[in-house]
Amino acid sequence: MTDPALRRTPKKLAKAAKTAEAKPTAANAAQPILLSGGNPQIAKGYGDALVQAYIAAMPGWKSDVGRRLDALITRVVPGVHKAVKWNSPFYGVEGQGWFLNIHCFTKYIKVAFFRGALLNPVPPEKSKHKDVRYFHIHEGDQLDEAQFAAWVKQASQLPGEKM
């Protein structure tokens, strides 16, 4: 009788190799996958731990900026609720909804203020959605922490997106 492993066709061998590659190992399970633009792929869920995992996985200079943004948001909005949805950290207030999220792109970090058109002054980047405004942070930019904190405070006091 022939060994079953010897009867595998090239097609079956390729399928077995592909299946073996897809299985997570201890080495690759610890490192999140970076999606297009270097955006970390983090499991969807609620809580600070997932947001911190996202921030830690942000590539290069973006991780340091992510930590600063998270610290500012947490300081300005005590008790802020955090989640990762659609591979982006969300920040919100219980009973009011989500007021902002962060997303990595190749050359910048995008902060989306869901009711940004109502902020004073209005964040500089427009959206195809009339209420949403963006703030982009590029490598080497000097973050005006006072202005960012003012936007966060204002945004947190407005009705947000459903939690």
C-alpha positions as CSV (number, residue, x, y, z in Angstrom):
1,M,0.0,0.0,0.0
2,T,1.3,3.5,-0.9
3,D,1.8,6.1,1.8
4,P,-1.1,8.7,1.6
5,A,1.3,11.6,1.7
6,L,3.0,10.3,-1.5
7,R,-0.4,10.3,-3.3
8,R,-0.9,14.1,-3.0
9,T,-1.1,16.0,-6.2
10,P,0.7,19.3,-6.7
11,K,-2.7,21.0,-6.2
12,K,-3.3,19.3,-2.9
13,L,0.3,20.1,-1.7
14,A,-0.2,23.8,-2.6
15,K,-3.5,23.8,-0.7
16,A,-1.9,22.2,2.4
17,A,0.9,24.7,2.3
18,K,-1.5,27.6,2.0
19,T,-3.5,26.3,5.0
20,A,-0.4,25.9,7.1
21,E,0.6,29.5,6.3
22,A,-2.8,30.9,7.3
23,K,-2.7,29.3,10.8
24,P,-1.5,31.8,13.4
25,T,1.7,31.0,15.3
26,A,2.9,32.3,18.6
27,A,5.4,34.5,16.7
28,N,3.0,36.1,14.3
29,A,0.0,36.3,16.6
30,A,1.8,38.8,18.8
31,Q,2.3,41.3,15.9
32,P,-0.9,42.8,14.4
33,I,-1.1,42.9,10.6
34,L,-0.6,46.4,9.1
35,L,-3.3,47.1,6.6
36,S,-2.9,49.6,3.7
37,G,-1.2,52.8,4.8
38,G,0.2,51.1,7.9
39,N,-3.1,51.0,9.7
40,P,-3.0,48.3,12.4
41,Q,-5.5,45.5,12.2
42,I,-6.8,45.1,15.8
43,A,-9.8,43.0,16.9
44,K,-13.0,44.9,17.2
45,G,-14.1,45.5,20.8
46,Y,-14.4,47.8,23.7
47,G,-11.9,49.1,26.3
48,D,-8.6,50.8,26.8
49,A,-6.6,47.6,26.3
50,L,-7.6,47.3,22.6
51,V,-6.9,51.0,22.0
52,Q,-3.5,50.7,23.6
53,A,-2.8,47.6,21.4
54,Y,-3.7,49.7,18.4
55,I,-1.4,52.5,19.5
56,A,1.5,50.2,20.2
57,A,1.1,48.7,16.7
58,M,1.1,52.1,14.9
59,P,4.2,52.1,12.7
60,G,7.2,54.4,13.4
61,W,6.6,58.0,14.6
62,K,2.8,57.4,14.5
63,S,2.9,55.4,17.7
64,D,4.4,58.2,19.7
65,V,1.8,60.7,18.4
66,G,-0.9,58.1,19.1
67,R,0.2,57.9,22.7
68,R,0.1,61.8,23.0
69,L,-3.3,62.0,21.4
70,D,-4.7,59.3,23.7
71,A,-3.2,60.9,26.8
72,L,-4.7,64.3,25.8
73,I,-8.1,62.9,25.1
74,T,-8.1,60.9,28.4
75,R,-7.0,64.0,30.3
76,V,-9.6,66.3,28.8
77,V,-12.5,63.9,29.0
78,P,-12.2,61.9,32.3
79,G,-14.0,58.6,32.0
80,V,-13.9,58.6,28.2
81,H,-15.1,55.4,26.6
82,K,-12.8,53.7,24.2
83,A,-13.2,51.0,21.5
84,V,-11.7,49.7,18.3
85,K,-14.1,49.5,15.4
86,W,-13.2,49.2,11.7
87,N,-9.5,49.0,12.7
88,S,-9.6,52.5,14.3
89,P,-9.7,53.7,17.9
90,F,-13.0,55.5,18.8
91,Y,-13.5,57.8,21.8
92,G,-16.9,58.6,23.2
93,V,-19.1,59.6,26.2
94,E,-21.7,57.2,27.6
95,G,-25.1,58.4,26.7
96,Q,-23.8,60.8,24.1
97,G,-22.0,58.6,21.6
98,W,-18.6,58.6,19.8
99,F,-17.1,62.0,19.2
100,L,-13.8,61.2,17.4
101,N,-11.7,58.4,16.0
102,I,-8.1,58.0,14.8
103,H,-6.8,56.3,11.6
104,C,-3.3,55.7,10.2
105,F,-2.6,56.5,6.6
106,T,0.8,56.1,4.9
107,K,2.0,59.7,5.4
108,Y,-0.3,61.0,8.2
109,I,-2.7,60.3,11.1
110,K,-6.2,61.3,10.5
111,V,-8.3,62.5,13.5
112,A,-12.0,62.5,12.6
113,F,-14.3,64.8,14.6
114,F,-17.8,63.5,13.9
115,R,-19.5,66.8,14.7
116,G,-16.4,68.8,13.7
117,A,-18.4,71.4,11.6
118,L,-19.8,72.7,15.0
119,L,-16.3,73.2,16.6
120,N,-14.7,76.6,17.0
121,P,-12.5,77.0,15.1
122,V,-13.5,74.3,12.7
123,P,-10.8,71.7,12.1
124,P,-9.1,72.3,8.7
125,E,-9.9,69.3,6.6
126,K,-13.3,68.8,5.0
127,S,-15.2,65.6,4.6
128,K,-17.9,64.4,2.2
129,H,-20.1,64.3,5.2
130,K,-21.3,67.8,6.1
131,D,-20.8,67.4,9.9
132,V,-17.5,65.6,9.9
133,R,-14.2,67.5,9.9
134,Y,-10.7,66.1,10.0
135,F,-7.3,67.0,11.5
136,H,-4.2,65.5,9.8
137,I,-0.9,65.1,11.6
138,H,2.2,64.5,9.5
139,E,5.6,63.4,10.7
140,G,7.5,66.3,12.2
141,D,4.3,68.5,12.7
142,Q,4.2,70.5,15.9
143,L,0.9,69.5,17.6
144,D,-0.9,72.5,19.1
145,E,-2.0,70.7,22.2
146,A,-4.1,73.5,23.5
147,Q,-6.1,73.7,20.3
148,F,-6.4,69.9,20.1
149,A,-7.6,69.8,23.7
150,A,-10.1,72.5,23.0
151,W,-11.5,70.6,20.0
152,V,-11.7,67.4,22.1
153,K,-13.5,69.2,24.9
154,Q,-16.0,70.8,22.6
155,A,-16.6,67.5,20.6
156,S,-17.1,65.5,23.8
157,Q,-20.0,67.8,24.8
158,L,-21.9,67.4,21.5
159,P,-24.2,64.5,20.6
160,G,-22.0,61.9,18.9
161,E,-22.4,58.8,16.8
162,K,-24.2,55.8,18.3
163,M,-22.2,53.7,20.7
